[in-house]
């Protein structure tokens, strides 16, 4: 019996295996990229939610602090309202001279006039108001309601009102418990 030589040619089989391996590697990297992209999106969403929650917590903390401050100031504010009801409040009365840019600001507490500020006499309205408040014994911790009254129909009132309103805004930074309301009569 003779042994025959058998020659097997695996070249085509190797080609098929290599093609299958190539597609396996190709599709597995595509799936990996998709999974990585989904993970990145999930991480971004998570980080965004964390930032939103921190902002919500900060706002809630600020609201809580405002509520606590309101509770602490409730008695003082009620006293100011009671004083207003009795006529104990500041009135800042703006009068503009007819057909001119000259004005006069009279400051009253109740019915008593505390002082007068003339546009011709001062450029420092804030300082003049502060002087009147200090002379009247008003401190930065006191709480009072104030009315700024003026006649909006009068010539020159708009310009004078802007100047006085700016000075009042500055005064309120020093005296945070002065609460102003404007009255156009």
Buried (B, 14 or more C-beta within 10 A) or exposed (E): EEEEEEEEEEEEEEEEEEEEEEEEEEEEEEEEEEEEEEEEEEEEEEEEEEEEEEEEEEEEEEEEEEEEEEEEEEEEBEBBEEBBEEEBBBBBBBBBBEEEEBBBBBBBBEEEEBBBBEBEEBEEBBBBBBBBBEEBEBEEEBBBBBBBBBEEEBEBBEEBBEBBBEBBEBBBEEBEBBBBEBEEE
